[in-house]
């Protein structure tokens, strides 16, 4: 069983990777913009170089902190597959929601 974290520890675990990515992304985006590189490039590089190692590091740290852990299942609960009927219900709803959000927000982007 996984022990509950304090509010501070949980907040840091959720916000720290994004904060580190922001610190790297802002200068990388400015640098890429000044060189005429595509806008998504610094975002993808930041995800690859900062977010992925940071998130994997948090999982590895939690796994090591859990003394009785023999595998990643105790650190990452809820790994059972959903029944197909739930996928058939959830996927169309999520697609509809994404289209609604896109068409509502698209006029604001132009």
PyMOL commands that set and color helices and strands:
alter all, ss='L'
color gray80, all
select helices_A, chain A and resi 7-35+39-65+72-74+84-109
alter helices_A, ss='H'
color red, helices_A
deselect
rebuild
show_as cartoon
